[in-house]
Amino acid sequence: MKAFRAALLRFADDGSALYEDDGLLLIGPGADGRPVVRAAGSWQALAPNYPGVAVEHHPGKLLAPGFIDLHVHFPQTDVIGSPAEGLLPWLEQYTFPHEARFADRDHADLVAQVFLDELLRHGVTTPLAFCSSHPASVDALMAAARARGLRLIAGKVLQDRHSPDGVRDETAQSLADTEALIRRWQGVERLGYAITPRFAPSCSEAQLRGAGELAARYPDVWIQSHVAENRDEIRWARELFPAARSYLAVYEGFGLLRERAVYAHCIHIDDTDRALLRDTGAAAAVSPTSNLFLGSGFFDYEGARRIGFRHGLASDVGGGTSFNPFHTMLAAYCVGREGQTKPGVSLSPQNLWWQHTAGAAQALGLGGVIGNLQPGCEADFLLLEPRALPLLARKVAQAGSLDELLFSLIVLGDDRVVEQVYVGGAPIA
C-alpha cells in the first residue's frame, strides 16, 4: 500500500468535481494485481482506517487524475507550429512529408520517445493516438509505451487514395496489416488498438468496408477518424460519397459508428448527426487549439449539451499548438464562448477538467477505469504544484472556491505545474 496526503480532486459519476482540501489517496493492488485506487477522500475520515501505512505528505499541492488526450498524431510531433493557409494545404506541405519518414523503424523509435516524453511532461497518462500508414510506426509507439507501463490506444492510418507516395497504402495489404497489428497489440498489458481510417476522403469504399468488417470482428478494439473539421473537406466528402446523408453518415454506412469510436472535431454537424453520435455511443474529440490554428471553426458545446453525446478534449498535435492540457482547456473555454449559436456556453472550470479526464474516459468506454481517482480506478495520477509560477501562486492564494483554483491553473498553468506523474502507482522520472 502507498498513501498520499494533499488536496485531492476527483469526479462523481455525473461529472461534478469532488474536492478535499486535505485528502488521502491510497494506492494498492487490485484484483488483477495492478495498482489501483483503494480509497480516496478526506484525510480526517480515512486515515484512522489505515494505521501503519506510510504516507507521503505534500502540503499545498494537489493530487489529480492523469489527463487523457482523445486525439493526437504521433507522427506529427515535429509538425507542430507549421504555418499554412488551411487544413488541406497544411497536410500537403508538412504532414505527409513528415509522416513518410515513419516507414523507417529507427526514426519511428526515436520520435516515439520524444512523443511520450512530451505527453508525460504535461501530465497526459493516456493518449488515443494516430500513427502513420506504416506498421513500423505502430510497433515503435506500442513498444515504447509498453516499456513505460503506459495505457495507450493507437492505430495504423488507413489511406489508400488521394494521398501522395510515401504515405498512401494499398487496400488489401492495409487491412491485412491492421488485423495483424490488432492481434499483436490489442489487450497486451495496458495497450489497445484503434482501427484508423485517416478520414473518409482518403479511403476507398473497399477500404472503409474492410475497416467496418474488422470492427465487427474485433468489437473490443477502438475506432478513430476525423469528421466535419473543415468546410472544404466536407464539400470533398460530399462529392466522393453523394449517397450519404452527411459526412458522419459515411462512417455509419460502413459500420464505423459504435461504442469505442472517437471522431475528431465534429464541428460542422447538425442535430441529426449529434443524435447519431448519441444513439450509437460514438464520441467527439474536441480539438480547440487545432481548430483555432487552422481556422476550421468552433465546436458547438450548446448543441452537444442539448442533444447529449459523449465528448472530451484533445490536443490534436501537430495541428494543435500544444501538448499542454491547460492550454487545451483554456482554448475550449474560449471556443465555448464563441460557439456556433449565440449566446455561447460558459464552460465551468470543473467541466473543462472533467472533459480532459473522467469525461474523456467515458468517451473511450473506459469510465471507472482511467481518468479518475475513485476506488477501483487505475493508479495514473498527478501531483500538481499550484505555486510553480509566481503569478499563478499569487492568484491561487486568493482563490475562494474550487472553480477559482482550477481556473487559475487553466489560465496560467503549464508543464511546470506538473511536479510528478505517477503511472501504475509509480513515479515517472
PLY file of the C-alpha trace (Angstrom):
ply
format ascii 1.0
element vertex 429
property float x
property float y
property float z
element edge 428
property int vertex1
property int vertex2
end_header
0.00 0.00 0.00
1.05 3.59 -0.72
-0.68 6.62 0.71
-0.54 10.25 -0.41
-1.81 13.24 1.53
-2.56 16.52 -0.26
-5.52 18.37 -1.70
-7.47 15.85 -3.79
-9.54 16.23 -6.98
-11.76 13.52 -8.41
-15.16 13.28 -10.10
-18.59 11.86 -9.35
-20.47 9.82 -11.95
-22.45 12.89 -13.03
-19.25 14.81 -13.83
-19.29 17.06 -10.80
-15.99 17.57 -9.04
-15.28 16.09 -5.60
-12.63 18.03 -3.77
-10.85 17.72 -0.44
-8.61 20.48 0.88
-6.85 17.80 2.93
-7.27 14.49 1.17
-5.95 10.94 1.29
-5.27 8.80 -1.76
-4.50 5.15 -1.05
-2.95 3.01 -3.81
-2.73 -0.78 -3.66
-3.06 -3.92 -5.79
-6.39 -4.57 -7.47
-7.99 -7.90 -8.32
-5.58 -8.47 -11.21
-2.55 -7.32 -9.25
-2.27 -3.95 -10.99
-2.08 -0.86 -8.77
-5.45 0.84 -8.36
-7.04 3.42 -6.11
-8.12 1.61 -2.98
-9.55 4.61 -1.15
-9.92 8.35 -1.72
-11.45 11.03 0.44
-10.77 13.28 3.37
-7.68 12.64 5.45
-9.60 13.01 8.68
-12.19 10.41 7.73
-9.93 7.80 6.11
-6.57 7.94 7.89
-7.73 6.01 11.02
-8.67 3.07 8.76
-5.09 2.57 7.58
-2.76 2.57 10.57
0.83 1.74 9.79
0.65 2.71 6.10
3.46 5.11 5.24
2.15 8.44 3.99
3.75 10.88 1.57
2.59 14.31 2.71
2.54 17.16 0.20
1.12 20.28 1.87
-0.20 22.89 -0.52
-0.14 20.56 -3.51
-2.93 18.89 -5.47
-3.47 15.23 -6.39
-5.47 14.93 -9.62
-6.25 12.28 -12.27
-3.84 11.94 -15.17
-5.06 13.72 -18.27
-6.43 11.82 -21.28
-5.69 13.12 -24.80
-8.55 11.91 -27.01
-6.87 12.71 -30.33
-3.18 13.21 -31.04
-0.92 12.40 -34.00
2.31 10.65 -33.05
3.99 11.21 -36.50
3.19 14.93 -36.31
5.37 15.58 -33.26
7.71 17.67 -35.42
4.88 19.25 -37.42
3.60 21.34 -34.52
3.88 25.06 -35.21
4.00 24.80 -39.01
2.24 27.69 -40.81
-0.27 27.05 -43.59
-3.35 28.58 -45.21
-5.69 25.85 -44.01
-6.16 22.16 -43.33
-5.64 20.70 -46.80
-2.57 22.82 -47.70
-1.15 22.07 -44.25
-1.48 18.33 -44.88
0.23 18.57 -48.25
3.07 20.89 -47.22
4.01 19.48 -43.84
2.11 16.47 -42.58
2.50 13.99 -45.40
6.25 14.61 -45.91
6.89 14.12 -42.19
4.72 11.01 -41.99
6.50 9.39 -44.92
9.63 9.15 -42.74
7.88 6.72 -40.38
8.44 3.82 -42.74
11.88 3.82 -41.08
11.60 1.97 -37.76
14.69 3.70 -36.35
13.13 7.10 -36.98
9.82 5.94 -35.50
11.58 4.61 -32.39
13.36 7.92 -31.86
10.25 10.07 -32.24
8.21 7.69 -30.04
10.45 8.54 -27.10
10.13 12.29 -27.72
6.35 11.99 -28.16
5.82 10.07 -24.91
8.22 12.33 -23.04
6.20 15.37 -24.09
2.88 13.82 -23.15
4.09 12.74 -19.73
5.85 16.04 -19.04
2.47 17.71 -19.45
0.60 15.17 -17.33
-1.05 13.11 -20.09
-1.13 9.48 -18.97
-3.41 8.05 -21.70
-3.32 9.14 -25.36
-5.54 7.96 -28.21
-3.00 8.31 -31.00
-2.82 8.17 -34.76
0.30 6.50 -36.09
1.33 6.78 -39.74
0.25 4.42 -42.51
3.33 2.27 -41.82
3.02 -0.72 -39.46
6.52 0.08 -38.16
5.17 3.28 -36.65
2.60 1.33 -34.61
5.17 -1.19 -33.44
7.52 1.60 -32.38
4.93 3.51 -30.36
3.36 0.43 -28.76
6.75 -0.95 -27.74
7.80 2.39 -26.24
4.56 2.73 -24.27
4.73 -0.85 -23.05
8.26 -0.32 -21.76
6.96 2.58 -19.66
3.87 0.76 -18.42
1.56 3.27 -20.08
-2.03 2.86 -21.11
-2.06 3.73 -24.81
-4.53 3.27 -27.67
-3.16 3.72 -31.19
-3.51 2.51 -34.74
-2.09 2.48 -38.25
-3.65 5.09 -40.53
-5.66 3.75 -43.47
-5.37 5.92 -46.61
-5.42 4.16 -49.96
-6.40 7.09 -52.19
-5.96 10.84 -52.61
-2.67 10.59 -50.75
0.87 11.07 -52.03
3.50 8.39 -52.50
5.18 7.53 -49.24
2.00 7.57 -47.16
-0.60 6.01 -49.44
-1.20 2.36 -48.65
-2.68 -0.50 -50.70
-6.20 -1.58 -49.85
-5.86 -5.32 -49.22
-2.45 -5.04 -47.60
-3.55 -2.19 -45.34
-6.41 -4.28 -43.98
-4.18 -7.33 -43.53
-1.64 -5.17 -41.72
-4.35 -3.75 -39.48
-5.59 -7.18 -38.48
-2.06 -8.36 -37.77
-1.47 -5.31 -35.58
-4.72 -5.92 -33.70
-3.61 -9.46 -32.94
-0.15 -8.28 -31.93
-1.10 -5.42 -29.62
-4.76 -5.35 -28.57
-5.01 -6.16 -24.87
-1.28 -6.61 -24.32
-0.74 -5.26 -20.81
-2.22 -1.73 -20.96
-2.28 -1.34 -24.75
-5.25 -1.09 -27.08
-5.65 -0.92 -30.84
-7.70 1.60 -32.83
-8.85 0.97 -36.40
-7.86 4.27 -38.01
-9.23 5.48 -41.35
-7.48 8.83 -41.75
-10.66 10.47 -42.96
-13.28 9.31 -45.43
-11.89 11.15 -48.49
-8.54 9.38 -48.10
-10.13 5.92 -48.09
-11.76 3.96 -50.86
-15.14 2.35 -50.27
-13.41 -1.04 -50.24
-11.04 0.13 -47.50
-13.83 1.61 -45.39
-15.89 -1.55 -45.86
-12.93 -3.65 -44.75
-12.40 -1.42 -41.73
-16.02 -1.92 -40.75
-15.69 -5.67 -41.11
-12.64 -5.62 -38.83
-14.55 -3.52 -36.31
-17.33 -6.12 -36.28
-14.84 -8.97 -35.96
-12.98 -7.30 -33.08
-15.63 -5.48 -31.01
-13.24 -4.64 -28.18
-10.92 -2.52 -30.32
-11.39 1.20 -30.81
-12.15 3.19 -33.97
-10.82 6.69 -34.62
-11.03 9.10 -37.52
-11.81 12.71 -38.45
-15.13 14.23 -39.44
-16.57 17.63 -40.29
-13.45 19.60 -39.44
-13.19 21.93 -42.41
-15.76 23.15 -44.94
-13.56 22.36 -47.95
-13.07 18.85 -46.59
-16.85 18.47 -46.13
-17.53 19.52 -49.73
-14.96 16.99 -50.87
-16.57 14.22 -48.83
-19.97 15.11 -50.25
-18.61 14.79 -53.81
-17.00 11.43 -53.07
-19.96 9.95 -51.17
-23.04 11.59 -52.74
-25.45 8.96 -51.41
-24.61 9.62 -47.77
-26.87 11.98 -45.82
-23.86 13.65 -44.20
-20.13 13.28 -43.75
-20.68 11.49 -40.44
-23.23 9.19 -42.07
-20.49 7.93 -44.40
-18.90 6.18 -41.43
-22.26 4.88 -40.25
-22.80 3.26 -43.63
-19.61 1.23 -43.22
-20.27 0.10 -39.64
-17.79 2.50 -38.07
-20.06 4.24 -35.55
-20.38 2.41 -32.25
-19.14 2.33 -28.69
-15.38 2.98 -28.56
-15.49 5.03 -31.76
-13.99 8.51 -31.39
-14.26 11.14 -34.13
-12.08 14.21 -34.02
-13.60 17.67 -34.48
-17.36 17.21 -35.24
-17.61 20.95 -35.83
-19.91 21.34 -38.83
-22.63 18.85 -37.91
-26.38 19.17 -37.38
-28.73 17.81 -34.75
-29.34 14.64 -36.75
-25.62 13.95 -36.66
-25.47 14.79 -32.96
-28.26 12.32 -32.29
-26.42 9.74 -34.38
-23.36 10.11 -32.17
-25.54 9.83 -29.07
-27.52 6.82 -30.25
-24.52 4.82 -31.47
-22.36 5.58 -28.41
-19.67 7.22 -30.54
-17.84 10.26 -29.20
-16.35 13.55 -30.34
-12.75 14.54 -29.64
-12.91 18.30 -29.27
-9.65 19.84 -30.52
-9.85 23.58 -29.84
-6.23 24.67 -30.34
-6.12 22.88 -33.70
-9.45 24.30 -34.81
-8.35 27.82 -33.92
-4.91 27.39 -35.51
-6.26 26.06 -38.81
-9.32 28.33 -38.85
-11.64 25.33 -39.02
-14.47 26.63 -36.83
-15.89 26.22 -33.33
-17.22 23.08 -31.68
-20.84 23.70 -30.68
-20.99 22.98 -26.96
-24.60 24.16 -26.79
-25.57 21.53 -29.34
-23.58 18.86 -27.53
-25.36 19.65 -24.27
-28.79 19.87 -25.85
-28.59 16.57 -27.72
-26.31 14.83 -25.23
-23.46 12.85 -26.78
-20.07 11.87 -25.42
-17.19 14.24 -25.91
-13.83 15.10 -24.42
-10.76 17.20 -25.04
-7.80 16.56 -27.31
-4.59 18.33 -28.29
-4.63 17.22 -31.96
-0.87 17.81 -32.16
0.51 18.66 -34.75
-2.47 20.74 -35.95
-2.94 21.52 -32.29
-0.47 24.01 -30.91
0.41 22.43 -27.57
0.68 19.14 -25.70
-0.34 21.15 -22.63
-3.80 20.23 -21.26
-4.07 23.61 -19.52
-3.74 25.35 -22.89
-6.32 22.99 -24.39
-8.81 23.65 -21.59
-8.37 27.40 -21.94
-8.92 27.20 -25.70
-12.06 25.11 -25.10
-13.34 27.79 -22.75
-12.87 30.41 -25.47
-14.46 28.16 -28.11
-17.46 27.58 -25.87
-17.91 31.34 -25.56
-17.88 31.71 -29.35
-19.70 28.54 -30.35
-21.97 28.31 -33.34
-25.01 29.72 -31.58
-25.44 32.96 -29.66
-25.10 33.34 -26.79
-22.32 30.82 -26.37
-21.72 28.47 -23.46
-19.65 29.44 -20.44
-17.93 26.18 -19.56
-17.16 25.80 -15.88
-13.59 25.03 -14.79
-14.81 21.77 -13.28
-16.40 20.75 -16.59
-13.29 21.67 -18.56
-11.18 19.50 -16.26
-13.74 16.68 -16.48
-13.58 16.80 -20.30
-9.85 16.08 -20.14
-10.10 13.30 -17.52
-13.21 11.38 -16.46
-15.31 12.64 -19.39
-12.65 11.60 -21.87
-12.54 8.19 -20.18
-16.29 7.82 -20.73
-15.81 8.76 -24.38
-13.31 5.90 -24.68
-15.64 3.45 -22.95
-13.20 3.37 -20.02
-15.23 5.22 -17.42
-14.32 3.97 -13.95
-11.02 2.62 -15.29
-8.93 5.72 -16.03
-9.31 9.47 -15.79
-10.48 9.49 -12.18
-9.34 8.81 -8.63
-12.34 6.88 -7.40
-11.80 3.44 -5.82
-11.03 0.84 -8.48
-9.52 3.25 -10.99
-6.06 2.52 -12.32
-3.39 4.45 -10.45
-2.43 7.06 -13.04
-2.35 10.43 -11.30
-0.55 13.75 -10.96
0.96 15.75 -8.16
0.44 19.38 -9.11
2.21 22.38 -7.62
-0.15 25.38 -7.85
2.64 27.72 -6.72
5.05 26.72 -9.51
4.88 30.14 -11.19
4.95 33.47 -9.32
1.79 34.94 -10.83
-0.06 31.64 -10.50
0.99 31.36 -6.85
-0.34 34.84 -6.22
-3.62 34.06 -7.96
-4.09 30.70 -6.21
-3.52 32.31 -2.81
-6.58 34.47 -3.48
-8.82 31.62 -4.72
-12.01 31.46 -2.70
-13.55 28.40 -4.37
-12.65 25.25 -6.28
-13.66 26.90 -9.56
-11.33 29.81 -8.90
-8.47 27.42 -8.07
-9.00 25.28 -11.17
-9.48 28.26 -13.47
-6.27 29.84 -12.20
-4.44 26.66 -13.20
-6.20 26.51 -16.57
-5.38 30.11 -17.49
-1.89 30.42 -16.01
-0.59 26.85 -15.74
1.89 24.98 -17.89
4.12 21.92 -17.57
5.94 23.48 -14.59
2.79 22.87 -12.55
3.13 19.11 -13.11
5.57 18.26 -10.35
5.27 14.46 -10.56
3.47 11.98 -12.80
2.53 8.56 -11.45
1.81 5.73 -13.87
0.55 2.50 -12.40
1.21 3.95 -8.96
4.91 4.53 -9.65
6.56 7.91 -10.22
7.84 8.56 -13.73
11.31 10.08 -13.74
0 1
1 2
2 3
3 4
4 5
5 6
6 7
7 8
8 9
9 10
10 11
11 12
12 13
13 14
14 15
15 16
16 17
17 18
18 19
19 20
20 21
21 22
22 23
23 24
24 25
25 26
26 27
27 28
28 29
29 30
30 31
31 32
32 33
33 34
34 35
35 36
36 37
37 38
38 39
39 40
40 41
41 42
42 43
43 44
44 45
45 46
46 47
47 48
48 49
49 50
50 51
51 52
52 53
53 54
54 55
55 56
56 57
57 58
58 59
59 60
60 61
61 62
62 63
63 64
64 65
65 66
66 67
67 68
68 69
69 70
70 71
71 72
72 73
73 74
74 75
75 76
76 77
77 78
78 79
79 80
80 81
81 82
82 83
83 84
84 85
85 86
86 87
87 88
88 89
89 90
90 91
91 92
92 93
93 94
94 95
95 96
96 97
97 98
98 99
99 100
100 101
101 102
102 103
103 104
104 105
105 106
106 107
107 108
108 109
109 110
110 111
111 112
112 113
113 114
114 115
115 116
116 117
117 118
118 119
119 120
120 121
121 122
122 123
123 124
124 125
125 126
126 127
127 128
128 129
129 130
130 131
131 132
132 133
133 134
134 135
135 136
136 137
137 138
138 139
139 140
140 141
141 142
142 143
143 144
144 145
145 146
146 147
147 148
148 149
149 150
150 151
151 152
152 153
153 154
154 155
155 156
156 157
157 158
158 159
159 160
160 161
161 162
162 163
163 164
164 165
165 166
166 167
167 168
168 169
169 170
170 171
171 172
172 173
173 174
174 175
175 176
176 177
177 178
178 179
179 180
180 181
181 182
182 183
183 184
184 185
185 186
186 187
187 188
188 189
189 190
190 191
191 192
192 193
193 194
194 195
195 196
196 197
197 198
198 199
199 200
200 201
201 202
202 203
203 204
204 205
205 206
206 207
207 208
208 209
209 210
210 211
211 212
212 213
213 214
214 215
215 216
216 217
217 218
218 219
219 220
220 221
221 222
222 223
223 224
224 225
225 226
226 227
227 228
228 229
229 230
230 231
231 232
232 233
233 234
234 235
235 236
236 237
237 238
238 239
239 240
240 241
241 242
242 243
243 244
244 245
245 246
246 247
247 248
248 249
249 250
250 251
251 252
252 253
253 254
254 255
255 256
256 257
257 258
258 259
259 260
260 261
261 262
262 263
263 264
264 265
265 266
266 267
267 268
268 269
269 270
270 271
271 272
272 273
273 274
274 275
275 276
276 277
277 278
278 279
279 280
280 281
281 282
282 283
283 284
284 285
285 286
286 287
287 288
288 289
289 290
290 291
291 292
292 293
293 294
294 295
295 296
296 297
297 298
298 299
299 300
300 301
301 302
302 303
303 304
304 305
305 306
306 307
307 308
308 309
309 310
310 311
311 312
312 313
313 314
314 315
315 316
316 317
317 318
318 319
319 320
320 321
321 322
322 323
323 324
324 325
325 326
326 327
327 328
328 329
329 330
330 331
331 332
332 333
333 334
334 335
335 336
336 337
337 338
338 339
339 340
340 341
341 342
342 343
343 344
344 345
345 346
346 347
347 348
348 349
349 350
350 351
351 352
352 353
353 354
354 355
355 356
356 357
357 358
358 359
359 360
360 361
361 362
362 363
363 364
364 365
365 366
366 367
367 368
368 369
369 370
370 371
371 372
372 373
373 374
374 375
375 376
376 377
377 378
378 379
379 380
380 381
381 382
382 383
383 384
384 385
385 386
386 387
387 388
388 389
389 390
390 391
391 392
392 393
393 394
394 395
395 396
396 397
397 398
398 399
399 400
400 401
401 402
402 403
403 404
404 405
405 406
406 407
407 408
408 409
409 410
410 411
411 412
412 413
413 414
414 415
415 416
416 417
417 418
418 419
419 420
420 421
421 422
422 423
423 424
424 425
425 426
426 427
427 428
